[in-house]
Amino acid sequence: MITRMRSGRAVAIAALLLVALAALPVYAYVGRSIEYLPIEVELISRYTEDRIAYQQLQTAPNLGSDDSLASLLIIKDRKMYLLKDGFDDPRVVRTQQLLIEKESAIIGDVWVNKINGKPDYIRITDRRIELMKNFGEEFVSRQFGSFYTSVRNAFLSKHAQTFRQIMNSRAESGLVVERLPLPKPLYLGAPEEPAKYATYVIGKTIDERLYYAIDADGDGVTETFTVSIPDG
């Protein structure tokens, strides 16, 4: 997966979703926005199976939701380990939101903590019993930084490799590639530019995992990459 920051719009979402998805035809996904919920322990309905989920979101500043946050969830032996990079204390954020609303100020970025590769939040539960919770970057990155990085990188590499295999075996995976032309600038004196296309790629594995990748602005860089599994 390749991600890159761009001013003024969403640029990257990477997720393995732990929810059941409706079995829509693959063409139905082309052009649709990606719906997601932030990964939280309270939203996990089943912890009897070992599994991993990773979600990363980077967008333009947004007053209502975190614009730079990565979450790694590991379920192992009925324990849940949730690590985050770019975590902002909701109490501090809410205070800043109220100040902006009270002063009718121009919307600023109240989510000041950005993804930097160092986890700054850890929560560990044994089923629903909380064992640990800490959101200090110094402590979390020192104690869990290497663990977070190694699990995340291996997880992403695995799914990137699977996606390559899907693209190399189009017939078996039912791969769909849809290219939609992007509008050219129409203002007076606009420079002549080559045509660009938004590209949507969708494919399935034998076990029904759905891979979805988007290059929305035609620059050859994938901004959105998701993997969904219909396991409930």
N, C-alpha and C positions, 0 to 999 in steps of 0.2 A: 504494500500500500504506500502511495506517495501522497503527502499532504503538503499544502502550502498556504500561508496566510495571505489573504487579499483584503484590502480595506473595503468595508461597506456591505459585505454579504457573507453568508455562510460558506465555509470552505471545506470542512471535513467532518464526516461522521463515520466512525468505525464501530461496528457492534455485532456481537453474537447474542441474539435476543432469546431470553428464557421464557417465551410465551408461545402459545399456540396461534398460528396464523391461518386465516381463511385460505382455502385452496383455490386461489384465483388463477386464471390462465396467465402465462408469463407475459403476454402482450398487455395485459391490464396494468402491469406495473410501470410501463414506459410513460415517462412524463409525470408520474405521481410524486408527491412529496413524501419524504420518509417520516413515518410516525414512530415515536419512541417514547419510553418513559425512562427517567434517570434510574440507574441501578441503585436500589436501596434494599437493605435486609428485609424490611417489612413487606416488600412486594414479592418476595420469594415464597411460593406456596409449597414447594417440595424440596427437601434437603436430604433425602435418603439415597440419592445417587451422586457420585463424585462427578463434578463438571466445572468448567471455567467459562466465564463471560468477560468480555472487554468492550468498553464503550468509550469513544473519544469524540468530543464535540468542540469545534472552534468556529466562532461566528463573529460578526461585527458586534460592538457593545449593545447590550440588551438590558434594559432596566428590570425586566421581569424574570429573567432566567440567566443562569450562569453561562457566560459566553466562551469559557475556556476551562474544560474539565475532562479528565480521563479517569475512568473507574475500572478497577480489576476485581472481579469477584471469583473466589475459589471456594468450592464446596468439597470438603474432604472429610470422610468419616463422620458425617452429620454436623461438622463444624463449618461455619461460614467465616471466611476471611475477606473483608472488603477494604481495599486500599484505593486512595484517590490522589491524584496529582492535579493541583490547581484548585483545591478546596477553599471556599470562603465561608467563614462563620456566619450562619444565617442571621444571628442576632445583630452582628455588625452591619451586614448588608441591609437589613430592615431599617436600622437607624438611619443609614445614608439615604435609603429610598424615601423615608418620611421627611428628611430635611429637604430633599429635592422637590418633593410635592408641596411642602409648606412654603418654600421660597419661590415656587414656580420657576425653578432654574432650568436652564437647558440641560437636557438629559446627558449625564456623564456616565462613566463606567464605574458602577458601584462594585463590580466583581474584580477586585484589584489583583487577586492572586491568580497567576497564569500558569499553564502547563510549562514545566521546565525540566521534566525528566526525573524529578525528585519527589517521591510520594510525601504528602503532608497530612494524611488522614489514614487511620487504621481502626477498624472495628472488628472484633472477633466475638462470635457467639457460638455456643453449644446448643444447637437447635434455636430456641428462642431465649435462652439465658445468656445475657451479656457477660463476657469474660474480660474484655478490654476495649477501651475507646480512648483515642488520643488524636488530636489534630495540631501537633506542632511539627514543623518540617524538620527541625534539627533532630528530634528524637526518632520520628518515624523513618526518615531517610537513613539515619545511622543504623537503626535496628533492622529495617526491612527493605532498604533501598536495593540491594543486590538481588534479593529474592524477587521483588517486584519487577525489576528490569529483566531478569532471566525468564520468568514465567511469561511476562507480556511478549517479549521478543520471540520466544519459541511458539507461542500461541499464534501470533500474527504471521510468522513465517510458515507455519503449518497451513493456514488458510490461504495465504498467497500462493503457495505451491499447489494446493487443491484447485484454486481458480485457474492457474496456468494449465493444469491437466484438463479442466473442463473446456478451455478454449482450444486445446489441441485435439480434443475428441468431440467435435461439434455434433456429430450425428447421434452419439450415445447420450450426450448431456442435454440435447434439445436446445442448444445455445441460440439465443436471439440477440442480434445486434441491430439496433435502430439508430439511424443518424437523421437528425432534424436540422434543417438549415437555420442559421441564426440571422436575424435581420441586420442589414448593413446600415451604417449611418446615412441619413438622408438630408442632413443640413447642408446649406450652401457652402461649397468649398471643402466638403468632406473628402478625405484622401481615398484614393482607390485602394481597396484592400482585397486580398483573395477571400473567396467564400470560406466561411467557417461553419462547422456543424457540431451541435450537441450530440454526444454519443452515449447511448444506454446499452449496457450489456447485461443479460440475464441468463443464468444457467442453473441446472439442478444436478445434484449427485444422485447416485442410486438410492441412498437412504433419505432422499427428499429434502436435503439441505438446499436452500435457495440462495444463490449468490447474485448480488446486484451491484454493479459498478457504474458510475456516472462521470463523464467529463462534460460539465455543463456549459463551458465557454469556448470549447473547441481549441484549447491550447495544447492538447496532448497530455495533460496531467489529470489523473483521477482525483477528484475532490471528495467523492462519496463512495464508500465500499461497505456493504453490509452482508451479513450472513444470518439467515433465520432458520430455525429448526422447529418442526411441527410436533414438539414433544410434550406440550402442555406445561 
